[in-house]
Amino acid sequence: MPASPAVLIALDTATDLIHAALAAPDATLVRQLPGGAQASRDLLPALQSLLAEGGRTWQDVDAIAFGAGPGAFTGLRTACSVTQGLALGLGCPVIALDTLRAVAEDARLRQPDAVPEGATVWVLQDARMEELYVAALAWRDGEWQTIEPPRLWPVAEPARRWGEGAAADDLRLAGNALSACAEALAPVLQTGRCRLADAEARPSGQALASLARRAWARGDTVDAALALPTYVRDKVAQTSAERAAARHPAGQGG
């Protein structure tokens, strides 16, 4: 795969927002739209709008990058299926991007001084059901290196690891859980140890474009038929009994 400048489309629907980008040699154009149930309806028009604004057509596209997750089950399926359909129709390869890595990249782009060479960023994304999607990534030599791969944590785990009295310094945290799960994460955020605590970091169009360009330069592409979402949760919903148990833990009545 040539490492020359390319025209890339990038998209992510793993969260409650649609993030999309056109990464061309001469410009980067981005879109952010409401996601959720609207993602499947609005994603293709958003991509078409990016191409039109950039003076490009689908035939100019060299590869399509998508946020493979972790993230919302329906969102991941939407991003993957749209990407596969487009790539198969265009005969172009696919770039699978880690959504949590895109959050770390957005934090770095937003606050570069807070993510120096060698720094590790812990990404904490709200996974609902009192859980978090978590990964640790180190910024080294112009690339993100995985320190802890994406996994699922109970929402109380960061406080257990990094709360008052824990041996943890120079924490760099990013992701929507910092606001969505602020009460559970307060014991960490209030210690004053966080050099970076970016609740606004997200898999933005700029971050997706940046990751997609580096992946293209490495030749890190796959055939469209082989592109798959990244799931770290086997279950996507709780049973009625599990929800009731969470509301009324053992020994507390109810």
C-alpha positions in Angstrom: 0.0 0.0 0.0 1.5 3.4 -1.0 2.2 5.9 1.8 1.5 8.8 -0.5 -1.1 11.4 0.5 -4.6 10.1 0.0 -8.2 11.0 0.1 -9.8 9.3 3.1 -13.3 9.3 4.6 -13.4 8.7 8.3 -16.5 8.1 10.5 -17.5 7.1 14.0 -20.9 6.4 15.5 -19.8 4.6 18.7 -21.1 7.4 20.9 -24.3 9.5 21.0 -22.8 11.7 18.3 -21.9 11.2 14.6 -18.3 12.2 13.9 -17.1 12.3 10.3 -14.1 13.7 8.3 -12.8 14.1 4.9 -9.0 13.9 5.1 -7.5 15.1 1.8 -3.9 16.2 0.9 -5.0 19.8 0.8 -7.5 20.0 3.7 -9.4 18.3 6.5 -13.1 18.8 6.8 -15.2 17.6 9.6 -18.8 17.1 10.7 -20.4 16.5 14.1 -24.1 15.6 14.2 -26.6 14.0 16.7 -26.2 10.3 16.7 -28.2 7.5 18.3 -31.3 6.5 16.4 -30.6 9.2 13.8 -27.1 7.9 12.8 -28.3 5.5 10.1 -30.4 8.2 8.5 -27.9 11.1 8.7 -24.5 9.5 8.2 -24.5 9.1 4.4 -25.8 12.6 3.7 -23.1 14.0 6.1 -20.4 12.1 4.2 -21.8 13.3 0.8 -21.8 16.9 2.2 -18.1 16.6 3.2 -17.2 15.4 -0.3 -19.1 18.1 -2.0 -17.5 20.8 0.3 -14.1 19.4 -0.5 -14.7 19.3 -4.2 -14.4 15.5 -4.3 -16.5 12.6 -5.5 -16.7 9.1 -4.2 -14.4 7.9 -7.0 -11.6 10.0 -5.4 -11.8 8.1 -2.1 -8.8 5.9 -1.5 -10.0 4.3 1.8 -12.7 4.5 4.4 -11.9 4.5 8.1 -14.4 3.8 10.8 -14.5 3.8 14.5 -14.6 0.0 15.3 -15.3 0.6 19.0 -15.6 -0.1 21.8 -18.9 1.7 22.0 -22.7 1.4 21.7 -23.7 -1.8 20.0 -26.1 -0.3 17.5 -23.6 2.5 16.7 -20.8 0.1 16.0 -22.9 -2.0 13.7 -24.1 1.1 11.8 -20.5 2.4 11.3 -19.2 -1.0 10.2 -22.1 -1.8 7.8 -22.0 1.6 6.2 -18.3 1.4 5.8 -18.4 -2.1 4.3 -21.2 -1.2 1.9 -19.3 1.9 0.6 -15.9 0.2 0.4 -17.3 -2.8 -1.4 -19.1 -0.5 -3.9 -16.0 1.6 -4.5 -13.5 -1.3 -4.4 -11.4 0.5 -1.8 -9.9 -0.8 1.4 -11.0 -0.1 5.0 -9.1 1.3 8.0 -10.4 0.1 11.4 -9.8 2.7 14.1 -10.0 2.2 17.8 -12.6 4.6 19.1 -10.9 4.9 22.5 -7.6 5.8 20.7 -9.5 8.5 18.8 -10.6 9.9 22.2 -7.0 10.0 23.3 -5.9 11.6 20.0 -8.6 14.3 20.4 -7.4 15.0 23.9 -3.8 15.4 22.6 -4.9 17.7 19.8 -6.9 19.8 22.2 -4.2 20.0 24.9 -0.8 19.1 23.4 1.1 20.5 26.3 -0.7 18.1 28.6 0.3 15.0 26.6 4.1 15.2 26.2 6.3 12.5 24.7 6.0 9.2 26.7 2.8 10.3 28.5 0.1 7.7 29.2 -3.5 8.7 28.7 -6.3 6.6 30.3 -9.5 6.9 28.3 -12.7 6.4 30.3 -15.9 6.2 28.2 -19.4 5.8 29.7 -20.6 2.3 28.8 -23.9 2.6 30.7 -25.0 -0.1 33.1 -22.6 1.2 35.7 -19.6 0.3 33.6 -16.8 2.0 31.7 -15.0 1.3 28.5 -11.3 1.8 29.4 -7.9 1.8 27.7 -4.5 3.2 28.4 -2.4 4.5 25.6 1.1 6.0 25.6 2.2 8.8 23.1 5.6 7.8 21.8 7.4 8.7 18.6 4.4 10.1 17.0 2.1 7.1 17.6 -0.2 5.8 20.2 1.0 2.6 21.8 -1.4 0.4 23.7 -0.5 -0.1 27.4 -3.8 -1.5 28.5 -6.1 -2.8 25.7 -9.8 -1.8 25.7 -11.8 -3.5 28.4 -14.8 -3.1 30.6 -14.5 -1.8 34.2 -17.1 -1.3 36.9 -17.7 2.4 37.4 -16.2 2.3 40.9 -12.9 0.8 39.6 -11.0 4.1 38.9 -11.8 5.3 42.5 -10.5 2.1 43.9 -7.3 2.3 41.8 -6.6 6.0 41.9 -8.6 7.5 44.8 -7.2 9.2 47.9 -4.4 7.1 49.4 -3.8 5.1 46.2 -0.3 5.1 44.7 -1.0 7.0 41.5 0.5 10.3 40.3 0.4 12.4 37.1 -2.9 10.9 35.9 -4.0 11.9 32.5 -7.7 11.0 32.0 -9.9 11.7 29.0 -13.4 10.7 27.9 -17.1 11.4 28.4 -17.2 9.3 31.6 -15.5 12.2 33.4 -18.8 14.1 33.1 -21.3 11.3 32.6 -20.0 9.4 35.7 -18.7 12.5 37.6 -20.1 11.3 41.0 -18.4 7.9 40.8 -15.1 9.5 39.6 -15.1 12.4 42.1 -12.7 10.6 44.5 -10.1 10.6 41.6 -10.8 14.0 40.1 -10.7 15.7 43.5 -7.3 14.3 44.5 -5.5 17.0 42.4 -3.4 14.4 40.7 -4.8 14.8 37.2 -2.5 16.7 34.8 -5.1 16.1 32.1 -8.8 15.6 32.9 -10.5 16.2 29.5 -14.2 15.4 29.7 -14.8 17.0 26.3 -12.4 14.6 24.4 -14.3 12.6 21.9 -13.7 10.6 18.7 -13.8 13.9 16.8 -13.5 14.3 13.0 -10.0 15.9 13.5 -8.9 12.9 15.6 -10.3 10.4 13.2 -8.6 12.1 10.3 -5.3 12.2 12.1 -5.4 8.5 13.0 -6.6 7.5 9.5 -3.7 9.3 7.8 -1.1 7.6 10.0 -2.8 4.2 9.5 -2.7 4.8 5.7 1.0 5.7 5.8 1.7 2.4 7.6 -0.4 0.5 5.1 -2.7 -0.5 7.9 -5.8 -1.4 5.9 -8.0 -4.5 5.5 -10.4 -5.8 2.9 -13.9 -4.5 3.4 -15.3 -8.0 4.0 -12.9 -8.5 7.0 -13.8 -5.2 8.8 -15.4 -6.0 12.2 -16.5 -4.0 15.2 -14.6 -4.3 18.5 -16.8 -5.6 21.3 -15.7 -5.8 24.9 -19.1 -6.6 26.3 -20.9 -9.8 25.6 -24.2 -8.5 27.0 -25.8 -5.3 25.7 -28.6 -5.1 28.3 -29.5 -6.2 31.8 -32.4 -8.5 32.6 -35.2 -7.2 34.8 -33.8 -9.2 37.7 -30.3 -7.7 37.3 -31.7 -4.2 37.2 -33.8 -4.8 40.3 -30.7 -6.3 42.1 -28.7 -3.2 41.2 -31.4 -0.9 42.7 -31.7 -3.0 45.8 -28.4 -4.7 46.7 -28.4 -7.8 48.9 -29.0 -7.0 52.5 -30.6 -3.6 51.9 -34.2 -4.8 51.5 -36.7 -3.7 48.9 
